Amino acid sequence: MNTYSKFAELSPTFYADAGLKREQFMDMGIKQMWQGMSRIAGSVCTVSCPPGDNLMLHAAIYRAEPGSIIVVQAGDIKYALSGGNVCATAQERGIAGFIIDGVIRDIAEVREAKFPVFARGISPIPGKKKALGTLNKPIICGGVGVNPGDIAIADEEGIAILPAKQSEELWLNAKQKAEQDEALTLKDWQTNHRNKIEKILHDLNFEG
């Protein structure tokens, strides 16, 4: 088990239920690029790329630590930041996946390799490799401020970013919430749920 395996045991939904703030969840436009993708979690390597350029993402795949997730602030959604060969190389180097506020290409190759990529979509047009951006500096991705070393958890439910200094506390809260939910039968949940809803309606003076 690697250092971040425990974070991947819990869906972003449990982090939300345990009180992780709304601003720590990326917007719904960034989603899994192929169906059946396993949940990923890992320490973040941050990248920013200027419009039309993907140099810094390509540099990051040789600099990010194995087990990390490369999170990218792209300059636009017109040009692909990565393709099949880049994803294959990242996969060989032990990178857990990409989360890209932009687009990719060669999706068939990525899907066949089963490399986890979350992005806004697909474009066949590659970006250039001419301009510097940033590596391991604060970025904005999917509306969330992301710092190097934060913990990303991503699956079909969404993408959560845990600030590094709070990650252990947030994981523990989410784990406790998951255990509480697991201990409830559906019948218990339904009873509790109905009582809760009826109390709220009563307190709001609903008649009906």
HELIX and SHEET records of a PDB file:
HELIX    1   1 SER A    5  ALA A    8  1                                   4    
HELIX    2   2 PRO A   12  ASP A   17  1                                   6    
HELIX    3   3 ARG A   22  GLN A   24  5                                   3    
HELIX    4   4 LEU A   55  ALA A   60  1                                   6    
HELIX    5   5 GLY A   84  GLU A   92  1                                   9    
HELIX    6   6 ILE A  107  ALA A  113  1                                   7    
HELIX    7   7 ALA A  164  GLN A  166  5                                   3    
HELIX    8   8 SER A  167  ALA A  183  1                                  17    
HELIX    9   9 LEU A  186  ASP A  203  1                                  18    
SHEET    1   A 6 LYS A  31  GLN A  32  0                                        
SHEET    2   A 6 VAL A 117  ALA A 119 -1                                        
SHEET    3   A 6 GLY A  97  ASP A 101  1                                        
SHEET    4   A 6 ILE A  69  GLN A  73  1                                        
SHEET    5   A 6 ILE A  40  SER A  48  1                                        
SHEET    6   A 6 THR A 134  LEU A 135 -1                                        
SHEET    1   B 7 LYS A  31  GLN A  32  0                                        
SHEET    2   B 7 VAL A 117  ALA A 119 -1                                        
SHEET    3   B 7 GLY A  97  ASP A 101  1                                        
SHEET    4   B 7 ILE A  69  GLN A  73  1                                        
SHEET    5   B 7 ILE A  40  SER A  48  1                                        
SHEET    6   B 7 ILE A 151  ASP A 155 -1                                        
SHEET    7   B 7 GLY A 158  LEU A 162 -1                                        
SHEET    1   C 2 VAL A 103  ILE A 104  0                                        
SHEET    2   C 2 GLY A 121  ILE A 122  1                                        
SHEET    1   D 2 ILE A 139  CYS A 141  0                                        
SHEET    2   D 2 VAL A 144  VAL A 146 -1                                        
END                                                                             
